[in-house]
Amino acid sequence: MPAMAAKKIDSVVHGIQFGLQSYIFTRIGLRQESLVDTVIASMVECGLGECDFYAPLVAPGLAPDQYRPIRKKFDDAGIEVYGLSGFPGSTDAELTRTFEIAEVLGARLTTLGVTLPGARRIVPMVERSKFRVGIQGNPNMNPTNPDTIARPEQYEEAVSLSKSYGMSFDIGDATGSGYDTLKFMEAHLDRMSLIYLKDRRKDRLSVPWGEGDTPVAEVLMLVRDRKAPVRCYIDCDYKTTDRPADVKRSFEFARKALG
């Protein structure tokens, strides 16, 4: 008989499902061939049971079936790959491949960084699939490209295009780009699929949680108090020499904020 996957790590705190945005392990000088193992070890150490799988964790061009041993690594560690991000989805061929990879990894959410015209164009494909799509956009109160999903009204228009759309929203990026982040979250929590928990200053510099201008604790308390069914994933992307310690510190911050 095939080996059973490990029991999923329980990382629910006060009703909130926490996880990790694995992007934060890229671009910090770690060897790509060991990134997946490093991410898994960090998540097991601090007790996170869900992951957003970021495309550059592995070499580009892998066939969907080549993700099966990657899924097994997460399964064996008790971690669910709940979502994907960083995968392309602007063309039919790109989106088809991204959905195929999501199927192999067992993901339920695909986060896409599409423009507003792109989000409109792919609606039929998304609705034929079984996946929810998180509209990532690029929060900015003063965008220069009218097609970018940047301002609050552009996010609203994007998610109104399909019931399969929600927002995968980075509260740190929003704060650093002129948003009143807590006000936006209060008004749009029901359309959130995933919240990326990042702390940034208003000058856009990412910092450890609690040192910036992003209302990380207040957003967490909002999700808790409204019992909103939205995932909250750690996204501490500041410069570091010890990312696993950053993840652990961030999760501890969240636990203390929630009481």
N, C-alpha and C positions, 0 to 999 in steps of 0.2 A: 504494500500500500504506500502511496506517496506520503511524504512527511506533511504534517499539519502545520499551517502557519502559526506563529506565536500569538498568544492572546494580545489584543491591541492594548497599547499603553493608554491609560486613562489620564488625559490632560484637560479634563473639564474642571473649571474652577467657578464656583457660584453660578453654575448653569451655562458658562461660556466655554465653548470648545476652542482651545488654544492649539496652535500649530506653528510651523516654521516656514518662512519664505526663504527657500534655499539659495536664492540669489546672493545672499549676504556672504556666502563662502566663495564666491567668484571674485575676480579682480583684486585679490589681496595677496597674490604671490604664491598660492598653493598649487601643487601639481594637479593638473586636470585628471590624470588617470586615477588619482586616489580621492577625488572630491566626494563621490557618492559615499564611500566608506567613512570619510571624515564627517560628513553631514549626519549619517546614521549614528555614529559613535557619540556625537554631540547631543543628538536628540534623545538617545537612550540615557545618557548621563544625567540630563536635567529633566527627563520625564515628559517629553512631548510626543504625542501619538499621531499627529497628522502633519502632512508636508505639502507644500506647493513646490512641485518639481520644476526647476528652472532649466530651460533647454541647454544652456552652455555648461551644465554640470558634466556633460559627456561630449565626445567628439561629434562634430556635425556630420550629417549624412547617414546616420544609422537607419537601417530598415526597421519598420515597426516591430518585427519579431525579435530584433536584437535587444529590445527593451525588456524581454521576458526575464532574463537573469537579473536585471536591475530591480524589477518588481519583486522577485523572490528575495532579494537582499532586504528590502523594506519589510516584506511580509514576515520574514524570519525574525526580524527585530521587533515586531509588534507595532509597526508604523504603517498607517494608511496614506497612500499618495492620493489625497483628496482632489488636488487641482494641478493644472499645468500652467506655466507662464513662460514668456520668452520664445514661444513657438510662432511661426508666421501663420497668417490667416487671411491675407488680402486677396488671394486668388482661389479659385475653386480647387485647384490641385494642392495648394498649400493647406487649405482648411481640411480637405479630405485626409491628407497625411497626418495632420495634427489630431484629428478625431480618431484615426486609426491607432496612433500612439497612445492617446488617452484611454482607448479601449483596452490596450495591452496592459497599461499601468494600473487599470482599475479606477481611474480618475472619474469624478463626477462633474467637475467644473473646469472649463477652459477659459483662462483669462487672455483677452486679446487687446493689443494696443492699436486698434484700428481707428481710422478717421470717421467722421460722421457719414460721409458718402459710402465708405466701406461698410460700416455697420448696417446701413440701409440695404446695400446690395446683397449681403450674405444672409439676410433674414430667412429666405426659403431653405437654404442649406442647413442653417442652425435648427430650424423648426422640424426638419426631417430627421435630424439626429436625436439622440436621447440625452444630449448634454446641455447643461446650463452654460451660458457664456457670460463671463464677467467682463464688462466694458472697463478697461483700465484708463484710457484717456491720458491726459497730461494736465492736471489741474493748474490753472494759471488765470488770474483775474485780468491779465492784460495780454492775451494771445495775439500773435501777429498773423497766424494762418487761420482763416475763417473756417476751414474744414476740420481743424483739430477739435477734439472733445476736451475743452479746457474750462469754460465757465459753467456755473451751476445750471443755467438754462440749456446748455449743450448736453450736459449729462442727462438732464430730464428728457430732452428730445430723444437722445439715443436709447434710453431704456424704455421709452414709450413705443418703440418700434416693434417690440416682441415681448411676449410673456416669458420667453426663454432668456431674456436679458436681465442682468442685474449689474451692479457696480462692484468692481474690485478696486477699492479706493484707498489710496495712500495718504494717511492723515498728515504725515510729515511733509511730503511734497506739497500738499495743499497749504499748509501753514507757511511754508517757505515761499509760496507764490501768491500771497495776498488774501487767502481765504479766511473768513471767520469760521474756522473748522468745526467748532462745537455747534454753532448755529446750523451749519450745513448738515451735520450728522443728525441733529434733532429733527430736521425737516425731511430727511431722506433715508432714515434708518430702515424703513420697510422695503427699500429697493436695493439694499446692500446684500451682495452675495459673500463678500470677503472684505475684511478690513486689514490693511497692512499697517502694523503698529510701528511707526518710526517717529523719532523726535528730531525735529529740525528747528533751528532758530529762524527768525524772519529774514535773515540774510542768506538763507538756503543751506547753511552749513549743518550737516548731520552731526549729532552729538549723542552721548549716552542718555538714556531715558531719565527725565527729571532735570536735565541741564539746559533744555531748549525752551521754545515757546509753544510747542505742540501740546494740546491738552490730552495727553495720553491717559492719565488717570481718570479724567472727567469723561472721556469717551467710553472707557471700560465700565465706569459706573452707570452710564446711560444705557449701555447694552444690557448690563445686569438688571437694572431697575425695570426696564421695559420687557425683559425676558425675550429679547429679539433673537431669532434663530439665525444668527450670522456668525461665521467663523472669524476669529481674531488671531492673526499670525504675526509672530515676531519678525521684525524687519529692521534690525539695527545695523545700518550700513556705513557707519563712520569708520575712519581709519583705525587700524588695530594691529596688535601683535598676537592676540589671543582671542579669536572669534568664539570658540566654545565658551570661554569665560563670559564674553559679552552676552551670549544667548542665555546662559544660566542667570546672570545678573538681571537681565530684562524680565525673565519669567518670575524671578523673586520680587521684582518691582511690581509686576502685575498682581501677584498674590497679595502683597501688602496693601496695594491700592483698593483691592476689592474687600478687604477686611477678613 
